[in-house]
Protein backbone atom coordinates (compact mmCIF):
# COMPACT_ATOMS: atom_id res chain seq x y z
CA UNK A 1 0.00 0.00 0.00
CA UNK A 2 1.36 3.43 -0.93
CA UNK A 3 1.95 6.29 1.49
CA UNK A 4 -1.11 8.23 0.34
CA UNK A 5 -3.51 5.33 0.98
CA UNK A 6 -1.92 4.51 4.35
CA UNK A 7 -2.23 8.06 5.63
CA UNK A 8 -5.76 8.51 4.33
CA UNK A 9 -6.98 5.24 5.85
CA UNK A 10 -5.31 6.00 9.19
CA UNK A 11 -7.03 9.39 9.28
CA UNK A 12 -10.38 7.84 8.34
CA UNK A 13 -10.13 5.26 11.11
CA UNK A 14 -9.92 8.01 13.71
CA UNK A 15 -12.13 10.71 12.17
CA UNK A 16 -14.98 9.05 10.31
CA UNK A 17 -18.52 9.99 11.27
CA UNK A 18 -20.89 7.52 12.88
CA UNK A 19 -23.52 7.31 10.13
CA UNK A 20 -26.45 4.84 10.19
CA UNK A 21 -25.60 3.24 6.84
CA UNK A 22 -22.07 2.52 8.01
CA UNK A 23 -23.53 0.11 10.54
CA UNK A 24 -25.04 -1.90 7.66
CA UNK A 25 -22.12 -2.08 5.25
CA UNK A 26 -22.46 -5.84 4.97
CA UNK A 27 -25.89 -5.31 3.37
CA UNK A 28 -25.70 -4.24 -0.31
CA UNK A 29 -29.35 -3.16 -0.22
CA UNK A 30 -28.66 -0.78 2.69
CA UNK A 31 -25.64 0.64 0.84
CA UNK A 32 -27.73 1.01 -2.31
CA UNK A 33 -30.44 2.97 -0.47
CA UNK A 34 -27.92 5.26 1.21
CA UNK A 35 -26.06 6.03 -1.99
CA UNK A 36 -29.27 6.88 -3.86
CA UNK A 37 -30.50 9.10 -1.02
CA UNK A 38 -27.16 10.90 -0.80
CA UNK A 39 -27.25 11.94 -4.45
CA UNK A 40 -27.60 15.75 -4.50
CA UNK A 41 -28.62 15.70 -0.82
CA UNK A 42 -26.64 16.44 2.34
CA UNK A 43 -25.84 13.82 4.95
CA UNK A 44 -27.72 15.76 7.63
CA UNK A 45 -30.86 15.83 5.50
CA UNK A 46 -30.63 12.13 4.60
CA UNK A 47 -30.18 10.62 8.07
CA UNK A 48 -33.81 10.88 9.32
CA UNK A 49 -35.19 9.76 5.96
CA UNK A 50 -32.79 6.81 5.84
CA UNK A 51 -33.75 5.66 9.32
CA UNK A 52 -37.45 5.95 8.54
CA UNK A 53 -37.00 4.16 5.20
CA UNK A 54 -35.03 1.24 6.61
CA UNK A 55 -37.55 0.79 9.42
CA UNK A 56 -40.36 0.52 6.87
CA UNK A 57 -38.46 -1.23 4.04
CA UNK A 58 -35.65 -3.22 5.72
CA UNK A 59 -35.11 -5.59 2.78
CA UNK A 60 -35.26 -5.58 -1.00
CA UNK A 61 -38.29 -7.86 -0.83
CA UNK A 62 -40.20 -5.54 1.50
CA UNK A 63 -39.57 -2.63 -0.86
CA UNK A 64 -40.52 -4.65 -3.93
CA UNK A 65 -43.83 -5.66 -2.35
CA UNK A 66 -44.76 -2.15 -1.18
CA UNK A 67 -47.19 0.01 -3.18
CA UNK A 68 -45.58 2.98 -4.92
CA UNK A 69 -47.79 5.39 -2.92
CA UNK A 70 -46.27 4.12 0.31
CA UNK A 71 -42.76 4.37 -1.12
CA UNK A 72 -43.30 7.97 -2.20
CA UNK A 73 -44.85 8.85 1.16
CA UNK A 74 -41.67 7.70 2.92
CA UNK A 75 -39.58 9.72 0.46
CA UNK A 76 -41.73 12.87 0.62
CA UNK A 77 -39.61 15.89 1.52
CA UNK A 78 -36.32 14.43 0.28
CA UNK A 79 -36.80 15.64 -3.29
CA UNK A 80 -35.75 14.26 -6.68
CA UNK A 81 -38.51 11.67 -6.55
CA UNK A 82 -37.30 9.74 -9.59
CA UNK A 83 -34.75 8.27 -7.17
CA UNK A 84 -37.53 6.69 -5.12
CA UNK A 85 -39.35 5.41 -8.17
CA UNK A 86 -36.14 3.87 -9.51
CA UNK A 87 -35.37 2.25 -6.15
CA UNK A 88 -38.85 0.73 -6.09
CA UNK A 89 -38.60 -0.50 -9.68
CA UNK A 90 -35.09 -1.79 -9.09
CA UNK A 91 -36.17 -3.72 -6.00
CA UNK A 92 -38.91 -5.34 -8.06
CA UNK A 93 -36.36 -6.43 -10.66
CA UNK A 94 -34.01 -7.79 -7.99
CA UNK A 95 -36.89 -9.78 -6.50
CA UNK A 96 -38.04 -11.08 -9.88
CA UNK A 97 -34.74 -11.70 -11.65
CA UNK A 98 -32.09 -12.21 -8.96
CA UNK A 99 -33.98 -14.08 -6.26
CA UNK A 100 -34.21 -11.08 -3.98
CA UNK A 101 -30.40 -10.78 -3.72
CA UNK A 102 -28.66 -7.60 -4.87
CA UNK A 103 -26.24 -8.81 -7.54
CA UNK A 104 -22.48 -8.55 -7.10
CA UNK A 105 -21.91 -8.78 -10.84
CA UNK A 106 -21.18 -5.29 -12.23
CA UNK A 107 -23.18 -5.79 -15.44
CA UNK A 108 -26.23 -7.04 -13.56
CA UNK A 109 -25.96 -4.19 -11.07
CA UNK A 110 -25.72 -1.61 -13.85
CA UNK A 111 -28.84 -3.05 -15.46
CA UNK A 112 -30.97 -1.79 -12.55
CA UNK A 113 -32.72 1.59 -12.99
CA UNK A 114 -31.02 4.53 -11.34
CA UNK A 115 -27.69 2.73 -10.90
CA UNK A 116 -24.83 4.21 -12.87
CA UNK A 117 -21.10 3.71 -12.67
CA UNK A 118 -20.69 5.65 -9.43
CA UNK A 119 -23.50 3.94 -7.51
CA UNK A 120 -22.42 0.54 -8.79
CA UNK A 121 -18.86 1.27 -7.69
CA UNK A 122 -20.03 2.25 -4.21
CA UNK A 123 -22.12 -0.91 -3.77
CA UNK A 124 -19.45 -3.21 -5.22
CA UNK A 125 -16.62 -1.74 -3.16
CA UNK A 126 -18.37 -1.08 0.15
CA UNK A 127 -20.71 -4.09 0.34
CA UNK A 128 -18.71 -6.64 -1.68
CA UNK A 129 -15.17 -5.20 -1.27
CA UNK A 130 -14.49 -5.40 -4.98
CA UNK A 131 -11.83 -3.15 -6.52
CA UNK A 132 -14.35 -0.74 -8.02
CA UNK A 133 -13.66 3.02 -8.16
CA UNK A 134 -16.18 5.74 -7.34
CA UNK A 135 -16.47 9.31 -8.50
CA UNK A 136 -18.95 11.51 -6.65
CA UNK A 137 -18.71 15.27 -6.14
CA UNK A 138 -16.43 14.92 -3.10
CA UNK A 139 -14.07 12.48 -4.80
CA UNK A 140 -13.95 14.62 -7.95
CA UNK A 141 -12.90 17.58 -5.83
CA UNK A 142 -10.24 15.63 -3.91
CA UNK A 143 -8.70 13.98 -6.98
CA UNK A 144 -8.82 17.19 -9.02
CA UNK A 145 -6.83 18.98 -6.33
CA UNK A 146 -4.44 16.14 -5.59
CA UNK A 147 -3.44 15.89 -9.25
CA UNK A 148 -4.25 19.42 -10.49
CA UNK A 149 -6.57 17.94 -13.09
CA UNK A 150 -7.49 20.42 -15.81
CA UNK A 151 -10.82 20.69 -17.58
CA UNK A 152 -14.43 20.80 -16.40
CA UNK A 153 -15.47 17.42 -14.89
CA UNK A 154 -19.10 18.16 -15.77
CA UNK A 155 -18.60 18.81 -19.47
CA UNK A 156 -15.24 17.41 -20.54
CA UNK A 157 -15.25 13.70 -21.36
CA UNK A 158 -11.46 13.70 -21.38
CA UNK A 159 -11.40 15.09 -17.83
CA UNK A 160 -13.89 12.47 -16.70
CA UNK A 161 -11.75 9.72 -18.19
CA UNK A 162 -8.70 11.03 -16.34
CA UNK A 163 -10.56 11.19 -13.02
CA UNK A 164 -11.95 7.66 -13.35
CA UNK A 165 -8.45 6.39 -14.13
CA UNK A 166 -6.99 8.17 -11.09
CA UNK A 167 -9.77 6.83 -8.87
CA UNK A 168 -9.09 3.29 -10.05
CA UNK A 169 -5.30 3.54 -9.76
CA UNK A 170 -5.56 4.83 -6.19
CA UNK A 171 -7.44 1.78 -4.86
CA UNK A 172 -5.42 -0.26 -2.34
CA UNK A 173 -5.79 -4.01 -2.86
CA UNK A 174 -8.30 -5.56 -0.47
CA UNK A 175 -9.47 -2.28 1.07
CA UNK A 176 -11.35 -0.61 -1.77
CA UNK A 177 -14.57 0.01 0.12
CA UNK A 178 -12.90 1.60 3.12
CA UNK A 179 -10.65 3.66 0.86
CA UNK A 180 -13.55 4.95 -1.23
CA UNK A 181 -15.40 5.97 1.91
CA UNK A 182 -12.27 7.71 3.17
CA UNK A 183 -11.98 9.72 -0.05
CA UNK A 184 -15.60 10.82 0.24
CA UNK A 185 -15.15 11.68 3.92
CA UNK A 186 -12.04 13.73 3.17
CA UNK A 187 -13.98 15.76 0.62
CA UNK A 188 -16.90 16.26 3.00
CA UNK A 189 -14.95 17.19 6.14
CA UNK A 190 -11.60 18.62 5.02
CA UNK A 191 -11.26 19.25 1.29
CA UNK A 192 -14.35 21.46 1.13
CA UNK A 193 -15.33 23.37 -1.99
CA UNK A 194 -15.00 26.98 -0.83
CA UNK A 195 -12.70 26.70 2.17
CA UNK A 196 -10.43 23.63 2.13
CA UNK A 197 -8.78 22.93 5.48
CA UNK A 198 -5.34 22.20 4.13
CA UNK A 199 -3.73 22.62 7.54
CA UNK A 200 -5.57 19.58 8.90
CA UNK A 201 -5.46 17.48 5.73
CA UNK A 202 -3.72 14.12 6.34
CA UNK A 203 -2.50 13.92 2.73
CA UNK A 204 -1.71 17.58 1.99
CA UNK A 205 1.88 16.72 1.12
CA UNK A 206 0.55 14.82 -1.89
CA UNK A 207 -1.63 17.70 -3.11
CA UNK A 208 -0.54 19.42 -6.32
CA UNK A 209 -3.18 22.16 -5.98
CA UNK A 210 -1.81 23.13 -2.56
CA UNK A 211 1.72 23.32 -3.98
CA UNK A 212 0.40 25.58 -6.73
CA UNK A 213 -1.01 27.89 -4.06
CA UNK A 214 -4.73 27.91 -4.90
CA UNK A 215 -6.65 24.70 -4.13
CA UNK A 216 -10.01 26.37 -4.78
CA UNK A 217 -9.15 26.76 -8.47
CA UNK A 218 -9.79 23.01 -8.79
CA UNK A 219 -11.98 21.43 -10.02
CA UNK A 220 -12.11 23.76 -13.02
CA UNK A 221 -15.85 24.12 -13.36
CA UNK A 222 -16.63 26.61 -16.12
CA UNK A 223 -20.38 26.47 -16.71
CA UNK A 224 -22.78 28.84 -15.01
CA UNK A 225 -26.05 27.24 -13.94
CA UNK A 226 -28.95 28.49 -16.05
CA UNK A 227 -32.07 29.05 -14.03
CA UNK A 228 -35.57 28.61 -15.31
CA UNK A 229 -38.09 30.84 -13.52
CA UNK A 230 -41.51 29.20 -13.31
CA UNK A 231 -44.86 30.43 -11.99
CA UNK A 232 -47.33 27.76 -10.91
CA UNK A 233 -50.86 28.04 -9.59
CA UNK A 234 -52.55 25.51 -7.31
CA UNK A 235 -56.24 25.68 -6.47
CA UNK A 236 -57.93 24.64 -3.27
CA UNK A 237 -61.32 23.03 -3.91
CA UNK A 238 -63.56 22.16 -0.95
CA UNK A 239 -66.59 19.95 -0.64
CA UNK A 240 -69.55 20.53 1.65
CA UNK A 241 -67.61 18.98 4.55
CA UNK A 242 -64.78 21.50 4.00
CA UNK A 243 -62.43 18.74 2.89
CA UNK A 244 -59.81 19.72 0.32
CA UNK A 245 -59.26 17.98 -2.99
CA UNK A 246 -55.90 16.38 -3.82
CA UNK A 247 -55.07 14.88 -7.20
CA UNK A 248 -52.25 12.48 -8.01
CA UNK A 249 -49.67 13.23 -10.68
CA UNK A 250 -48.87 10.54 -13.21
CA UNK A 251 -45.94 8.37 -12.04
CA UNK A 252 -44.40 8.79 -15.51
CA UNK A 253 -43.85 12.52 -15.04
CA UNK A 254 -40.21 13.44 -14.41
CA UNK A 255 -40.97 16.11 -11.81
CA UNK A 256 -42.88 14.88 -8.72
CA UNK A 257 -44.30 11.92 -10.61
CA UNK A 258 -46.73 9.88 -8.50
CA UNK A 259 -47.04 12.54 -5.80
CA UNK A 260 -50.24 14.26 -4.66
CA UNK A 261 -51.01 17.95 -4.96
CA UNK A 262 -53.67 20.61 -5.08
CA UNK A 263 -54.75 20.81 -8.75
CA UNK A 264 -51.94 22.76 -10.39
CA UNK A 265 -51.03 24.42 -13.68
CA UNK A 266 -47.96 26.28 -14.94
CA UNK A 267 -48.61 29.84 -16.02
CA UNK A 268 -48.10 30.25 -19.75
CA UNK A 269 -46.58 33.24 -21.52
CA UNK A 270 -49.10 36.06 -21.58
CA UNK A 271 -51.55 34.23 -19.32
CA UNK A 272 -52.95 36.08 -16.33
CA UNK A 273 -52.86 34.54 -12.86
CA UNK A 274 -56.66 34.47 -12.91
CA UNK A 275 -56.63 32.66 -16.24
CA UNK A 276 -54.15 30.12 -14.89
CA UNK A 277 -56.39 29.59 -11.83
CA UNK A 278 -59.35 28.84 -14.09
CA UNK A 279 -57.27 26.45 -16.19
CA UNK A 280 -55.86 24.62 -13.17
CA UNK A 281 -59.36 24.16 -11.79
CA UNK A 282 -60.78 22.92 -15.08
CA UNK A 283 -57.87 20.67 -16.11
CA UNK A 284 -57.41 19.19 -12.63
CA UNK A 285 -60.95 18.96 -11.35
CA UNK A 286 -63.34 19.71 -14.20
CA UNK A 287 -64.48 22.90 -12.44
CA UNK A 288 -65.67 26.22 -13.81
CA UNK A 289 -64.57 28.92 -11.39
CA UNK A 290 -67.04 31.57 -10.24
CA UNK A 291 -64.92 33.11 -7.47
CA UNK A 292 -61.32 32.96 -6.32
CA UNK A 293 -59.23 34.24 -3.45
CA UNK A 294 -55.44 34.02 -2.95
CA UNK A 295 -54.29 32.38 0.29
CA UNK A 296 -50.52 32.19 -0.02
CA UNK A 297 -47.34 32.07 -2.09
CA UNK A 298 -44.51 29.56 -1.77
CA UNK A 299 -41.01 29.85 -3.25
CA UNK A 300 -39.14 26.64 -4.08
CA UNK A 301 -35.99 25.62 -5.94
CA UNK A 302 -35.66 22.20 -7.58
CA UNK A 303 -33.01 21.19 -10.11
CA UNK A 304 -32.63 24.29 -12.32
CA UNK A 305 -36.14 25.60 -11.62
CA UNK A 306 -36.98 28.54 -9.37
CA UNK A 307 -40.67 28.06 -8.74
CA UNK A 308 -43.15 30.59 -7.43
CA UNK A 309 -46.29 28.69 -6.42
CA UNK A 310 -49.48 30.74 -5.96
CA UNK A 311 -52.35 29.28 -3.94
CA UNK A 312 -55.95 30.24 -4.69
CA UNK A 313 -59.06 29.01 -2.96
CA UNK A 314 -61.94 28.81 -5.43
CA UNK A 315 -65.68 28.46 -5.56
CA UNK A 316 -67.31 26.84 -8.57
CA UNK A 317 -70.73 26.58 -10.16
CA UNK A 318 -70.74 22.80 -10.24
CA UNK A 319 -68.42 20.10 -9.04
CA UNK A 320 -67.62 17.53 -11.67
CA UNK A 321 -65.49 14.43 -11.40
CA UNK A 322 -61.77 15.30 -11.25
CA UNK A 323 -59.89 14.54 -14.43
CA UNK A 324 -56.88 13.12 -12.61
CA UNK A 325 -56.38 9.34 -12.53
CA UNK A 326 -56.66 9.37 -8.73
CA UNK A 327 -57.98 11.90 -6.23
CA UNK A 328 -58.80 12.18 -2.56
CA UNK A 329 -60.48 14.52 -0.08
CA UNK A 330 -58.27 15.47 2.85
CA UNK A 331 -58.30 17.31 6.14
CA UNK A 332 -55.30 18.56 8.12
CA UNK A 333 -55.42 15.28 10.03
CA UNK A 334 -55.41 13.03 6.94
CA UNK A 335 -52.94 14.94 4.78
CA UNK A 336 -50.07 12.86 6.12
CA UNK A 337 -51.52 9.77 4.46
CA UNK A 338 -50.48 11.15 1.07
CA UNK A 339 -47.06 11.92 -0.38
CA UNK A 340 -46.82 15.64 -1.18
CA UNK A 341 -43.77 17.48 -2.47
CA UNK A 342 -42.34 20.11 -0.14
CA UNK A 343 -43.92 23.14 -1.86
CA UNK A 344 -47.35 21.49 -1.68
CA UNK A 345 -46.87 20.75 2.02
CA UNK A 346 -46.01 24.42 2.61
CA UNK A 347 -48.96 25.59 0.54
CA UNK A 348 -51.48 23.36 2.30
CA UNK A 349 -50.03 24.54 5.62
CA UNK A 350 -50.94 28.07 4.57
CA UNK A 351 -54.38 26.93 3.44
CA UNK A 352 -55.23 25.15 6.68
CA UNK A 353 -53.86 28.05 8.72
CA UNK A 354 -56.27 30.34 6.92
CA UNK A 355 -59.35 28.25 7.75
CA UNK A 356 -60.34 30.56 10.59
CA UNK A 357 -60.21 33.66 8.40
CA UNK A 358 -63.50 33.22 6.60
CA UNK A 359 -62.46 31.90 3.24
CA UNK A 360 -64.77 31.27 0.31
CA UNK A 361 -67.61 28.81 0.75
CA UNK A 362 -68.33 26.36 -2.05
C-alpha atoms as one frame of an Amber mdcrd trajectory, in Angstrom:
protein
   0.000   0.000   0.000   1.358   3.425  -0.925   1.953   6.287   1.487  -1.110
   8.231   0.345  -3.507   5.331   0.984  -1.919   4.515   4.352  -2.230   8.065
   5.629  -5.757   8.513   4.326  -6.983   5.238   5.850  -5.308   6.001   9.186
  -7.032   9.392   9.275 -10.376   7.838   8.339 -10.126   5.255  11.112  -9.925
   8.012  13.706 -12.128  10.709  12.172 -14.985   9.046  10.314 -18.516   9.994
  11.275 -20.893   7.515  12.881 -23.525   7.315  10.132 -26.445   4.845  10.188
 -25.597   3.237   6.837 -22.070   2.524   8.011 -23.532   0.107  10.539 -25.041
  -1.898   7.656 -22.115  -2.079   5.255 -22.463  -5.844   4.968 -25.885  -5.312
   3.366 -25.697  -4.244  -0.311 -29.347  -3.164  -0.223 -28.660  -0.784   2.690
 -25.636   0.638   0.837 -27.725   1.010  -2.312 -30.435   2.967  -0.474 -27.920
   5.256   1.213 -26.061   6.034  -1.994 -29.269   6.881  -3.858 -30.497   9.101
  -1.022 -27.160  10.903  -0.803 -27.250  11.944  -4.453 -27.602  15.753  -4.495
 -28.623  15.702  -0.820 -26.641  16.444   2.343 -25.836  13.819   4.948 -27.720
  15.759   7.632 -30.864  15.828   5.500 -30.628  12.134   4.596 -30.181  10.617
   8.073 -33.811  10.882   9.319 -35.187   9.756   5.957 -32.792   6.811   5.836
 -33.747   5.658   9.325 -37.453   5.946   8.536 -37.002   4.156   5.198 -35.027
   1.242   6.607 -37.549   0.788   9.415 -40.358   0.520   6.870 -38.459  -1.232
   4.037 -35.650  -3.216   5.719 -35.108  -5.586   2.775 -35.258  -5.584  -1.001
 -38.290  -7.857  -0.834 -40.199  -5.542   1.501 -39.566  -2.629  -0.857 -40.521
  -4.649  -3.927 -43.833  -5.660  -2.346 -44.756  -2.155  -1.176 -47.187   0.010
  -3.181 -45.584   2.980  -4.916 -47.788   5.392  -2.922 -46.273   4.118   0.314
 -42.762   4.374  -1.122 -43.295   7.970  -2.198 -44.852   8.852   1.162 -41.671
   7.702   2.921 -39.584   9.722   0.456 -41.733  12.868   0.618 -39.610  15.886
   1.520 -36.321  14.434   0.282 -36.799  15.638  -3.293 -35.748  14.261  -6.677
 -38.514  11.666  -6.547 -37.300   9.739  -9.587 -34.750   8.271  -7.171 -37.532
   6.692  -5.119 -39.355   5.407  -8.169 -36.140   3.865  -9.515 -35.373   2.249
  -6.154 -38.847   0.730  -6.086 -38.603  -0.496  -9.677 -35.085  -1.793  -9.091
 -36.174  -3.721  -6.003 -38.905  -5.340  -8.064 -36.360  -6.432 -10.656 -34.011
  -7.788  -7.993 -36.885  -9.777  -6.501 -38.039 -11.080  -9.879 -34.735 -11.698
 -11.653 -32.093 -12.211  -8.960 -33.978 -14.078  -6.264 -34.209 -11.078  -3.983
 -30.404 -10.777  -3.720 -28.665  -7.600  -4.867 -26.239  -8.814  -7.544 -22.485
  -8.545  -7.099 -21.905  -8.782 -10.845 -21.185  -5.286 -12.231 -23.182  -5.794
 -15.442 -26.228  -7.039 -13.559 -25.963  -4.187 -11.067 -25.721  -1.609 -13.846
 -28.844  -3.050 -15.464 -30.968  -1.788 -12.554 -32.717   1.588 -12.988 -31.019
   4.530 -11.338 -27.685   2.730 -10.902 -24.831   4.209 -12.874 -21.101   3.711
 -12.668 -20.690   5.652  -9.427 -23.502   3.944  -7.508 -22.422   0.539  -8.793
 -18.859   1.268  -7.688 -20.029   2.248  -4.211 -22.116  -0.907  -3.770 -19.451
  -3.212  -5.223 -16.616  -1.743  -3.162 -18.374  -1.079   0.149 -20.709  -4.090
   0.343 -18.714  -6.643  -1.684 -15.170  -5.205  -1.265 -14.491  -5.403  -4.981
 -11.828  -3.151  -6.518 -14.351  -0.738  -8.017 -13.659   3.017  -8.157 -16.179
   5.738  -7.339 -16.470   9.315  -8.499 -18.955  11.507  -6.647 -18.714  15.275
  -6.140 -16.430  14.924  -3.101 -14.069  12.484  -4.802 -13.951  14.623  -7.952
 -12.896  17.582  -5.831 -10.241  15.627  -3.907  -8.701  13.984  -6.985  -8.821
  17.193  -9.022  -6.831  18.977  -6.331  -4.442  16.137  -5.593  -3.436  15.886
  -9.255  -4.253  19.416 -10.488  -6.575  17.942 -13.089  -7.491  20.421 -15.810
 -10.824  20.691 -17.583 -14.427  20.798 -16.398 -15.469  17.422 -14.890 -19.095
  18.155 -15.767 -18.602  18.811 -19.466 -15.236  17.408 -20.540 -15.251  13.702
 -21.360 -11.456  13.703 -21.381 -11.404  15.091 -17.829 -13.886  12.474 -16.696
 -11.750   9.716 -18.192  -8.696  11.030 -16.342 -10.562  11.193 -13.024 -11.953
   7.661 -13.347  -8.452   6.386 -14.130  -6.989   8.174 -11.094  -9.771   6.827
  -8.872  -9.089   3.287 -10.047  -5.299   3.540  -9.763  -5.559   4.827  -6.186
  -7.444   1.781  -4.862  -5.425  -0.264  -2.343  -5.788  -4.010  -2.864  -8.295
  -5.556  -0.473  -9.467  -2.275   1.071 -11.349  -0.614  -1.774 -14.574   0.008
   0.125 -12.898   1.599   3.121 -10.650   3.660   0.858 -13.550   4.952  -1.232
 -15.398   5.969   1.910 -12.268   7.711   3.169 -11.976   9.719  -0.049 -15.603
  10.824   0.242 -15.154  11.680   3.915 -12.040  13.725   3.174 -13.980  15.756
   0.620 -16.899  16.256   2.997 -14.951  17.188   6.137 -11.600  18.615   5.021
 -11.261  19.248   1.286 -14.348  21.463   1.127 -15.332  23.375  -1.994 -15.003
  26.976  -0.832 -12.697  26.697   2.174 -10.425  23.626   2.132  -8.785  22.926
   5.482  -5.339  22.197   4.129  -3.729  22.623   7.539  -5.567  19.584   8.895
  -5.455  17.475   5.733  -3.717  14.123   6.343  -2.503  13.916   2.734  -1.707
  17.576   1.992   1.876  16.723   1.117   0.551  14.815  -1.895  -1.634  17.699
  -3.109  -0.539  19.417  -6.323  -3.182  22.157  -5.976  -1.808  23.125  -2.565
   1.718  23.317  -3.979   0.400  25.582  -6.731  -1.014  27.890  -4.058  -4.730
  27.909  -4.899  -6.651  24.698  -4.135 -10.011  26.370  -4.779  -9.153  26.762
  -8.471  -9.786  23.015  -8.786 -11.980  21.428 -10.022 -12.112  23.757 -13.024
 -15.850  24.124 -13.362 -16.633  26.607 -16.122 -20.377  26.466 -16.711 -22.782
  28.842 -15.005 -26.048  27.241 -13.945 -28.948  28.486 -16.055 -32.067  29.055
 -14.025 -35.573  28.606 -15.311 -38.085  30.836 -13.521 -41.513  29.204 -13.315
 -44.860  30.433 -11.987 -47.331  27.761 -10.915 -50.862  28.039  -9.588 -52.551
  25.513  -7.307 -56.239  25.685  -6.473 -57.933  24.635  -3.274 -61.316  23.034
  -3.910 -63.556  22.165  -0.953 -66.593  19.948  -0.644 -69.552  20.534   1.649
 -67.614  18.975   4.554 -64.782  21.503   4.000 -62.427  18.741   2.893 -59.807
  19.724   0.323 -59.257  17.976  -2.993 -55.902  16.384  -3.824 -55.071  14.878
  -7.203 -52.249  12.477  -8.011 -49.666  13.228 -10.677 -48.871  10.542 -13.213
 -45.940   8.367 -12.043 -44.401   8.791 -15.508 -43.850  12.522 -15.037 -40.215
  13.438 -14.413 -40.971  16.108 -11.805 -42.876  14.882  -8.717 -44.299  11.918
 -10.610 -46.732   9.881  -8.497 -47.044  12.540  -5.796 -50.236  14.256  -4.659
 -51.005  17.954  -4.959 -53.667  20.608  -5.079 -54.746  20.812  -8.754 -51.942
  22.760 -10.394 -51.031  24.421 -13.676 -47.963  26.283 -14.936 -48.608  29.840
 -16.024 -48.103  30.251 -19.752 -46.576  33.237 -21.519 -49.102  36.064 -21.579
 -51.551  34.230 -19.317 -52.945  36.083 -16.325 -52.864  34.536 -12.860 -56.660
  34.471 -12.912 -56.634  32.664 -16.241 -54.154  30.116 -14.890 -56.391  29.593
 -11.835 -59.349  28.841 -14.091 -57.274  26.450 -16.186 -55.856  24.617 -13.165
 -59.361  24.155 -11.785 -60.779  22.921 -15.078 -57.871  20.669 -16.109 -57.407
  19.192 -12.634 -60.955  18.962 -11.355 -63.342  19.714 -14.199 -64.479  22.897
 -12.437 -65.674  26.223 -13.814 -64.572  28.916 -11.391 -67.043  31.572 -10.241
 -64.925  33.109  -7.475 -61.322  32.961  -6.317 -59.232  34.241  -3.447 -55.441
  34.017  -2.947 -54.287  32.381   0.289 -50.522  32.189  -0.017 -47.344  32.074
  -2.090 -44.506  29.565  -1.773 -41.012  29.847  -3.252 -39.142  26.642  -4.076
 -35.993  25.617  -5.941 -35.665  22.201  -7.578 -33.007  21.188 -10.109 -32.626
  24.290 -12.317 -36.139  25.602 -11.616 -36.977  28.542  -9.370 -40.669  28.060
  -8.742 -43.152  30.589  -7.428 -46.285  28.691  -6.416 -49.482  30.740  -5.962
 -52.346  29.279  -3.942 -55.949  30.244  -4.692 -59.058  29.006  -2.959 -61.935
  28.808  -5.430 -65.676  28.464  -5.556 -67.309  26.837  -8.570 -70.727  26.577
 -10.157 -70.735  22.800 -10.241 -68.417  20.098  -9.037 -67.616  17.533 -11.672
 -65.489  14.427 -11.399 -61.771  15.305 -11.253 -59.888  14.540 -14.427 -56.877
  13.117 -12.609 -56.381   9.344 -12.532 -56.662   9.368  -8.726 -57.976  11.904
  -6.230 -58.803  12.179  -2.557 -60.476  14.522  -0.083 -58.268  15.468   2.853
 -58.304  17.305   6.140 -55.300  18.563   8.119 -55.422  15.276  10.033 -55.411
  13.033   6.944 -52.944  14.945   4.778 -50.067  12.860   6.123 -51.522   9.775
   4.464 -50.481  11.151   1.074 -47.062  11.920  -0.379 -46.817  15.637  -1.177
 -43.773  17.477  -2.475 -42.341  20.105  -0.144 -43.922  23.139  -1.858 -47.346
  21.489  -1.684 -46.869  20.753   2.018 -46.011  24.415   2.610 -48.959  25.592
   0.536 -51.477  23.364   2.297 -50.028  24.541   5.618 -50.942  28.071   4.568
 -54.381  26.931   3.441 -55.226  25.152   6.680 -53.858  28.051   8.719 -56.267
  30.343   6.915 -59.355  28.252   7.749 -60.343  30.564  10.591 -60.213  33.664
   8.397 -63.504  33.218   6.598 -62.464  31.898   3.240 -64.769  31.269   0.307
 -67.610  28.814   0.754 -68.334  26.356  -2.049
